[in-house]
Amino acid sequence: MNAFPLNALRVFEAAARHLSFAKAAEELHVTPAAVSQQIKTLEARLGQPLFRRLNRRLMLTDAAQLCLPGLREGLDRIQAAMALVTRANRNTLTVSSAPTFAARWLVPRLERFGALHPEIELRIDATDHVVDFAIEPIDVAIRYGGGHYPGLRVDKIMSAPEFPVCSPKLLEGPHPLRRPADLKYHTLLHSDVQPDNDLYPNWRMWLLAAGVKDVDPTRGPRFSPETMAIDAAIKGQGVALASLVIVQDEIAAGHLVKPFDVMLKLQFAYYLVAPRTTADRPAVKAFREWLLEETKPIREAEQKLAEAKPA
């Protein structure tokens, strides 16, 4: 059997989405008659109807509902493939990153990347959504996780041990934070953007590592995105868990402090990932090399710490 005409498939998808030939025609800049003809052609090829016409409204047949999800996925993949070519020609680069990492670490340093590569048009997509490179117009992504991403090129950027942070004013008052057990007098701030993984840092883990048993690790408000929990900590509303890469500027400015020395070392880290098929595209390679150079001192410090022998 010959392939189905792509134009007819696009017309069918639009008509099914709107449940209206007229609205599909408006979207596709054709006449309703042209939409009707394309649908008739497709129905003739399939040997069965795709729409039921009931009192000036349309309903999808069982056959239409069966094929529509796969058709939409196929059209999305075609669109993504064409977008790759367009971006390659325009030398644009779209980077996906969690909002907190993007706002507090990546964006403040992008001026240096722009100075090195003014020819690259950079776009930041700040989202906690794990992108699907096959169907979304994303070139590279910065992910926080365990580092196992099948089918992708993976480069470790840096580790991110977690520790409590709070406003300096919580070190004073009737219940000053002096030792981890003092947390029972303070509000725990939680990030509610967590993958379904027992390795993701949380208060239960940190309290266990600190040897604290009489503090409920589940109490306290939850925030999404994570940066809201950091802002609440800055305002003195409680104590948040954070990594140095996220709060180093706030600590340097004195807006946040580390009340304890206990750090939660995890298997999770920040990674740069990209499809293997496009990982060596010039713009992608330029961003990867810049990011790895930017974070090199952090990785070197991590290595020295790991190699240090206890006294």
GUDRENZA-291511 format. One record per residue (C-alpha): residue number from 1; x, y, z. Coordinates in pm, whole numbers, padded with zeros to 5 digits. Example, Ala and Ser with C-alpha at 12.3 -4.5 7.8 and 13.67 -1.06 7.14 Angstrom:
<atoms>
@i = 1&u = 01230&v = -00450&w = 00780 $
@i = 2&u = 01367&v = -00106&w = 00714 $
</atoms>
This chain:
<atoms>
@i = 1&u = 00000&v = 00000&w = 00000 $
@i = 2&u = 00125&v = 00346&w = -00084 $
@i = 3&u = 00193&v = 00589&w = 00200 $
@i = 4&u = -00096&v = 00801&w = 00315 $
@i = 5&u = -00083&v = 01162&w = 00190 $
@i = 6&u = 00076&v = 01378&w = 00458 $
@i = 7&u = -00143&v = 01677&w = 00379 $
@i = 8&u = -00460&v = 01473&w = 00433 $
@i = 9&u = -00325&v = 01347&w = 00766 $
@i = 10&u = -00253&v = 01705&w = 00879 $
@i = 11&u = -00605&v = 01809&w = 00778 $
@i = 12&u = -00757&v = 01514&w = 00967 $
@i = 13&u = -00558&v = 01595&w = 01283 $
@i = 14&u = -00670&v = 01958&w = 01278 $
@i = 15&u = -01033&v = 01865&w = 01214 $
@i = 16&u = -01023&v = 01605&w = 01493 $
@i = 17&u = -00870&v = 01856&w = 01735 $
@i = 18&u = -01133&v = 02121&w = 01663 $
@i = 19&u = -01418&v = 01881&w = 01583 $
@i = 20&u = -01496&v = 02131&w = 01309 $
@i = 21&u = -01410&v = 02144&w = 00940 $
@i = 22&u = -01454&v = 02521&w = 00943 $
@i = 23&u = -01207&v = 02579&w = 01229 $
@i = 24&u = -00960&v = 02336&w = 01075 $
@i = 25&u = -00986&v = 02526&w = 00747 $
@i = 26&u = -00923&v = 02855&w = 00926 $
@i = 27&u = -00614&v = 02715&w = 01099 $
@i = 28&u = -00474&v = 02567&w = 00778 $
@i = 29&u = -00568&v = 02866&w = 00559 $
@i = 30&u = -00781&v = 02662&w = 00320 $
@i = 31&u = -01154&v = 02640&w = 00250 $
@i = 32&u = -01393&v = 02411&w = 00441 $
@i = 33&u = -01461&v = 02238&w = 00111 $
@i = 34&u = -01092&v = 02157&w = 00076 $
@i = 35&u = -01089&v = 02009&w = 00428 $
@i = 36&u = -01396&v = 01801&w = 00349 $
@i = 37&u = -01234&v = 01670&w = 00029 $
@i = 38&u = -00913&v = 01571&w = 00211 $
@i = 39&u = -01115&v = 01387&w = 00476 $
@i = 40&u = -01313&v = 01203&w = 00210 $
@i = 41&u = -00989&v = 01102&w = 00038 $
@i = 42&u = -00850&v = 00966&w = 00365 $
@i = 43&u = -01171&v = 00782&w = 00450 $
@i = 44&u = -01171&v = 00624&w = 00103 $
@i = 45&u = -00812&v = 00502&w = 00157 $
@i = 46&u = -00905&v = 00359&w = 00498 $
@i = 47&u = -01232&v = 00210&w = 00381 $
@i = 48&u = -01421&v = 00347&w = 00681 $
@i = 49&u = -01546&v = 00681&w = 00814 $
@i = 50&u = -01345&v = 00898&w = 01054 $
@i = 51&u = -01625&v = 01131&w = 01161 $
@i = 52&u = -01991&v = 01100&w = 01250 $
@i = 53&u = -02190&v = 01405&w = 01141 $
@i = 54&u = -02464&v = 01472&w = 01395 $
@i = 55&u = -02684&v = 01782&w = 01389 $
@i = 56&u = -02416&v = 02026&w = 01273 $
@i = 57&u = -02148&v = 01879&w = 01496 $
@i = 58&u = -01880&v = 01618&w = 01447 $
@i = 59&u = -01786&v = 01315&w = 01652 $
@i = 60&u = -01487&v = 01090&w = 01604 $
@i = 61&u = -01548&v = 00730&w = 01506 $
@i = 62&u = -01376&v = 00445&w = 01692 $
@i = 63&u = -01128&v = 00416&w = 01405 $
@i = 64&u = -01038&v = 00784&w = 01431 $
@i = 65&u = -00986&v = 00765&w = 01807 $
@i = 66&u = -00767&v = 00459&w = 01761 $
@i = 67&u = -00526&v = 00617&w = 01515 $
@i = 68&u = -00526&v = 00977&w = 01639 $
@i = 69&u = -00268&v = 00946&w = 01925 $
@i = 70&u = -00010&v = 00780&w = 01700 $
@i = 71&u = -00075&v = 01030&w = 01421 $
@i = 72&u = -00024&v = 01326&w = 01656 $
@i = 73&u = 00299&v = 01179&w = 01786 $
@i = 74&u = 00421&v = 01129&w = 01428 $
@i = 75&u = 00336&v = 01485&w = 01328 $
@i = 76&u = 00509&v = 01615&w = 01642 $
@i = 77&u = 00823&v = 01423&w = 01549 $
@i = 78&u = 00817&v = 01562&w = 01197 $
@i = 79&u = 00779&v = 01913&w = 01338 $
@i = 80&u = 01067&v = 01857&w = 01581 $
@i = 81&u = 01290&v = 01725&w = 01303 $
@i = 82&u = 01221&v = 02028&w = 01088 $
@i = 83&u = 01285&v = 02255&w = 01387 $
@i = 84&u = 01627&v = 02094&w = 01432 $
@i = 85&u = 01719&v = 02185&w = 01077 $
@i = 86&u = 01587&v = 02539&w = 01118 $
@i = 87&u = 01777&v = 02594&w = 01443 $
@i = 88&u = 02094&v = 02450&w = 01295 $
@i = 89&u = 02075&v = 02691&w = 01005 $
@i = 90&u = 02003&v = 02988&w = 01233 $
@i = 91&u = 02270&v = 02883&w = 01486 $
@i = 92&u = 02027&v = 02893&w = 01776 $
@i = 93&u = 02059&v = 02686&w = 02091 $
@i = 94&u = 01772&v = 02601&w = 02327 $
@i = 95&u = 01874&v = 02486&w = 02674 $
@i = 96&u = 01632&v = 02320&w = 02916 $
@i = 97&u = 01702&v = 02361&w = 03286 $
@i = 98&u = 01520&v = 02344&w = 03617 $
@i = 99&u = 01396&v = 02694&w = 03709 $
@i = 100&u = 01603&v = 02719&w = 04028 $
@i = 101&u = 01931&v = 02618&w = 03865 $
@i = 102&u = 01861&v = 02843&w = 03568 $
@i = 103&u = 01773&v = 03150&w = 03775 $
@i = 104&u = 02033&v = 03120&w = 04050 $
@i = 105&u = 02335&v = 02976&w = 03872 $
@i = 106&u = 02307&v = 02960&w = 03493 $
@i = 107&u = 02154&v = 03294&w = 03394 $
@i = 108&u = 02397&v = 03509&w = 03599 $
@i = 109&u = 02687&v = 03353&w = 03403 $
@i = 110&u = 02541&v = 03359&w = 03052 $
@i = 111&u = 02699&v = 03694&w = 02977 $
@i = 112&u = 03036&v = 03518&w = 02968 $
@i = 113&u = 02904&v = 03262&w = 02719 $
@i = 114&u = 02762&v = 03542&w = 02505 $
@i = 115&u = 03097&v = 03720&w = 02503 $
@i = 116&u = 03270&v = 03404&w = 02378 $
@i = 117&u = 03000&v = 03312&w = 02125 $
@i = 118&u = 02807&v = 03618&w = 02008 $
@i = 119&u = 02712&v = 03426&w = 01694 $
@i = 120&u = 02492&v = 03182&w = 01892 $
@i = 121&u = 02133&v = 03280&w = 01971 $
@i = 122&u = 02071&v = 03128&w = 02315 $
@i = 123&u = 01729&v = 03043&w = 02455 $
@i = 124&u = 01662&v = 02914&w = 02808 $
@i = 125&u = 01360&v = 02694&w = 02872 $
@i = 126&u = 01324&v = 02693&w = 03253 $
@i = 127&u = 01108&v = 02397&w = 03347 $
@i = 128&u = 01099&v = 02101&w = 03587 $
@i = 129&u = 00954&v = 01892&w = 03306 $
@i = 130&u = 01194&v = 01623&w = 03178 $
@i = 131&u = 01203&v = 01698&w = 02806 $
@i = 132&u = 01170&v = 01443&w = 02529 $
@i = 133&u = 01431&v = 01539&w = 02271 $
@i = 134&u = 01250&v = 01337&w = 02005 $
@i = 135&u = 00943&v = 01559&w = 02000 $
@i = 136&u = 01041&v = 01885&w = 02174 $
@i = 137&u = 01249&v = 02170&w = 02029 $
@i = 138&u = 01527&v = 02138&w = 02290 $
@i = 139&u = 01896&v = 02102&w = 02200 $
@i = 140&u = 02053&v = 02032&w = 02540 $
@i = 141&u = 01927&v = 01992&w = 02895 $
@i = 142&u = 02079&v = 02030&w = 03238 $
@i = 143&u = 01942&v = 01755&w = 03458 $
@i = 144&u = 01976&v = 01678&w = 03827 $
@i = 145&u = 01979&v = 01306&w = 03880 $
@i = 146&u = 02175&v = 00984&w = 03888 $
@i = 147&u = 02347&v = 01024&w = 03550 $
@i = 148&u = 02185&v = 00728&w = 03372 $
@i = 149&u = 02024&v = 00867&w = 03057 $
@i = 150&u = 02014&v = 00599&w = 02783 $
@i = 151&u = 02060&v = 00719&w = 02427 $
@i = 152&u = 02204&v = 01056&w = 02526 $
@i = 153&u = 02552&v = 01198&w = 02554 $
@i = 154&u = 02604&v = 01267&w = 02925 $
@i = 155&u = 02863&v = 01503&w = 03079 $
@i = 156&u = 02881&v = 01549&w = 03454 $
@i = 157&u = 02886&v = 01917&w = 03545 $
@i = 158&u = 02919&v = 01900&w = 03922 $
@i = 159&u = 02799&v = 01728&w = 04237 $
@i = 160&u = 02565&v = 01911&w = 04470 $
@i = 161&u = 02578&v = 01803&w = 04836 $
@i = 162&u = 02284&v = 01941&w = 05031 $
@i = 163&u = 02283&v = 02127&w = 05364 $
@i = 164&u = 02041&v = 02343&w = 05565 $
@i = 165&u = 02035&v = 02719&w = 05506 $
@i = 166&u = 01848&v = 02992&w = 05687 $
@i = 167&u = 01834&v = 03362&w = 05752 $
@i = 168&u = 02103&v = 03491&w = 05994 $
@i = 169&u = 01827&v = 03605&w = 06230 $
@i = 170&u = 01742&v = 03240&w = 06309 $
@i = 171&u = 02082&v = 03216&w = 06480 $
@i = 172&u = 01939&v = 03448&w = 06746 $
@i = 173&u = 01618&v = 03468&w = 06944 $
@i = 174&u = 01464&v = 03232&w = 07202 $
@i = 175&u = 01557&v = 02915&w = 07011 $
@i = 176&u = 01878&v = 02995&w = 06816 $
@i = 177&u = 02004&v = 02735&w = 06573 $
@i = 178&u = 02320&v = 02598&w = 06733 $
@i = 179&u = 02296&v = 02226&w = 06670 $
@i = 180&u = 02081&v = 02007&w = 06441 $
@i = 181&u = 01846&v = 01910&w = 06726 $
@i = 182&u = 01741&v = 02278&w = 06746 $
@i = 183&u = 01548&v = 02229&w = 06422 $
@i = 184&u = 01256&v = 02100&w = 06629 $
@i = 185&u = 01184&v = 02465&w = 06715 $
@i = 186&u = 01187&v = 02582&w = 06353 $
@i = 187&u = 00986&v = 02532&w = 06034 $
@i = 188&u = 01127&v = 02294&w = 05774 $
@i = 189&u = 01089&v = 02424&w = 05419 $
@i = 190&u = 01049&v = 02158&w = 05147 $
@i = 191&u = 01092&v = 02159&w = 04772 $
@i = 192&u = 00800&v = 01977&w = 04615 $
@i = 193&u = 00976&v = 01926&w = 04281 $
@i = 194&u = 01118&v = 01580&w = 04336 $
@i = 195&u = 01158&v = 01288&w = 04096 $
@i = 196&u = 01018&v = 00950&w = 04187 $
@i = 197&u = 01350&v = 00835&w = 04329 $
@i = 198&u = 01451&v = 00746&w = 04684 $
@i = 199&u = 01795&v = 00900&w = 04623 $
@i = 200&u = 01659&v = 01254&w = 04588 $
@i = 201&u = 01767&v = 01473&w = 04885 $
@i = 202&u = 01509&v = 01544&w = 05153 $
@i = 203&u = 01487&v = 01633&w = 05519 $
@i = 204&u = 01448&v = 01271&w = 05626 $
@i = 205&u = 01789&v = 01190&w = 05472 $
@i = 206&u = 01962&v = 01493&w = 05623 $
@i = 207&u = 01824&v = 01442&w = 05974 $
@i = 208&u = 01931&v = 01078&w = 05959 $
@i = 209&u = 02282&v = 01179&w = 05851 $
@i = 210&u = 02294&v = 01435&w = 06135 $
@i = 211&u = 02180&v = 01180&w = 06393 $
@i = 212&u = 01861&v = 01371&w = 06479 $
@i = 213&u = 01568&v = 01152&w = 06580 $
@i = 214&u = 01313&v = 01381&w = 06746 $
@i = 215&u = 01234&v = 01608&w = 06448 $
@i = 216&u = 00946&v = 01519&w = 06213 $
@i = 217&u = 01102&v = 01532&w = 05862 $
@i = 218&u = 00764&v = 01573&w = 05691 $
@i = 219&u = 00633&v = 01885&w = 05867 $
@i = 220&u = 00647&v = 02227&w = 05708 $
@i = 221&u = 00526&v = 02389&w = 05385 $
@i = 222&u = 00616&v = 02267&w = 05038 $
@i = 223&u = 00716&v = 02487&w = 04747 $
@i = 224&u = 00735&v = 02451&w = 04372 $
@i = 225&u = 00963&v = 02562&w = 04218 $
@i = 226&u = 01249&v = 02511&w = 04462 $
@i = 227&u = 01356&v = 02875&w = 04442 $
@i = 228&u = 01044&v = 02968&w = 04643 $
@i = 229&u = 01172&v = 02761&w = 04937 $
@i = 230&u = 01504&v = 02949&w = 04915 $
@i = 231&u = 01322&v = 03284&w = 04912 $
@i = 232&u = 01119&v = 03178&w = 05216 $
@i = 233&u = 01442&v = 03090&w = 05398 $
@i = 234&u = 01591&v = 03431&w = 05312 $
@i = 235&u = 01284&v = 03596&w = 05467 $
@i = 236&u = 01331&v = 03399&w = 05789 $
@i = 237&u = 01025&v = 03177&w = 05744 $
@i = 238&u = 01215&v = 02856&w = 05813 $
@i = 239&u = 01511&v = 02639&w = 05718 $
@i = 240&u = 01557&v = 02497&w = 05366 $
@i = 241&u = 01780&v = 02228&w = 05220 $
@i = 242&u = 01995&v = 02357&w = 04936 $
@i = 243&u = 02321&v = 02296&w = 04754 $
@i = 244&u = 02606&v = 02546&w = 04739 $
@i = 245&u = 02568&v = 02584&w = 04363 $
@i = 246&u = 02216&v = 02720&w = 04419 $
@i = 247&u = 02275&v = 02950&w = 04719 $
@i = 248&u = 02642&v = 03051&w = 04698 $
@i = 249&u = 02558&v = 03409&w = 04599 $
@i = 250&u = 02307&v = 03447&w = 04884 $
@i = 251&u = 02559&v = 03310&w = 05134 $
@i = 252&u = 02830&v = 03542&w = 05004 $
@i = 253&u = 02593&v = 03837&w = 05038 $
@i = 254&u = 02497&v = 03739&w = 05394 $
@i = 255&u = 02132&v = 03675&w = 05312 $
@i = 256&u = 02168&v = 03307&w = 05406 $
@i = 257&u = 02394&v = 03116&w = 05644 $
@i = 258&u = 02485&v = 02752&w = 05703 $
@i = 259&u = 02395&v = 02686&w = 06067 $
@i = 260&u = 02557&v = 02340&w = 06069 $
@i = 261&u = 02854&v = 02165&w = 05909 $
@i = 262&u = 02668&v = 01842&w = 05823 $
@i = 263&u = 02638&v = 01800&w = 05445 $
@i = 264&u = 02432&v = 01533&w = 05272 $
@i = 265&u = 02651&v = 01364&w = 05009 $
@i = 266&u = 02438&v = 01209&w = 04737 $
@i = 267&u = 02463&v = 01004&w = 04422 $
@i = 268&u = 02273&v = 01278&w = 04243 $
@i = 269&u = 02460&v = 01548&w = 04051 $
@i = 270&u = 02408&v = 01799&w = 03769 $
@i = 271&u = 02457&v = 01663&w = 03417 $
@i = 272&u = 02447&v = 01813&w = 03070 $
@i = 273&u = 02266&v = 01582&w = 02828 $
@i = 274&u = 02201&v = 01595&w = 02455 $
@i = 275&u = 02100&v = 01350&w = 02180 $
@i = 276&u = 02406&v = 01170&w = 02045 $
@i = 277&u = 02303&v = 01256&w = 01691 $
@i = 278&u = 02333&v = 01630&w = 01755 $
@i = 279&u = 02582&v = 01641&w = 02045 $
@i = 280&u = 02865&v = 01759&w = 01820 $
@i = 281&u = 02668&v = 02027&w = 01642 $
@i = 282&u = 02884&v = 02343&w = 01670 $
@i = 283&u = 02646&v = 02539&w = 01895 $
@i = 284&u = 02587&v = 02240&w = 02123 $
@i = 285&u = 02958&v = 02166&w = 02144 $
@i = 286&u = 03038&v = 02530&w = 02219 $
@i = 287&u = 02789&v = 02539&w = 02506 $
@i = 288&u = 02915&v = 02208&w = 02647 $
@i = 289&u = 03278&v = 02319&w = 02638 $
@i = 290&u = 03193&v = 02653&w = 02800 $
@i = 291&u = 02985&v = 02491&w = 03075 $
@i = 292&u = 03251&v = 02231&w = 03155 $
@i = 293&u = 03519&v = 02501&w = 03170 $
@i = 294&u = 03296&v = 02720&w = 03388 $
@i = 295&u = 03245&v = 02438&w = 03637 $
@i = 296&u = 03598&v = 02292&w = 03622 $
@i = 297&u = 03711&v = 02452&w = 03953 $
@i = 298&u = 03409&v = 02299&w = 04128 $
@i = 299&u = 03486&v = 01950&w = 03997 $
@i = 300&u = 03854&v = 01985&w = 04086 $
@i = 301&u = 03760&v = 02085&w = 04442 $
@i = 302&u = 03527&v = 01785&w = 04461 $
@i = 303&u = 03808&v = 01555&w = 04346 $
@i = 304&u = 04054&v = 01688&w = 04603 $
@i = 305&u = 03796&v = 01644&w = 04877 $
@i = 306&u = 03728&v = 01286&w = 04766 $
@i = 307&u = 04102&v = 01204&w = 04761 $
@i = 308&u = 04174&v = 01363&w = 05098 $
@i = 309&u = 04266&v = 01107&w = 05363 $
@i = 310&u = 04104&v = 01140&w = 05706 $
@i = 311&u = 04345&v = 01238&w = 05983 $
</atoms>
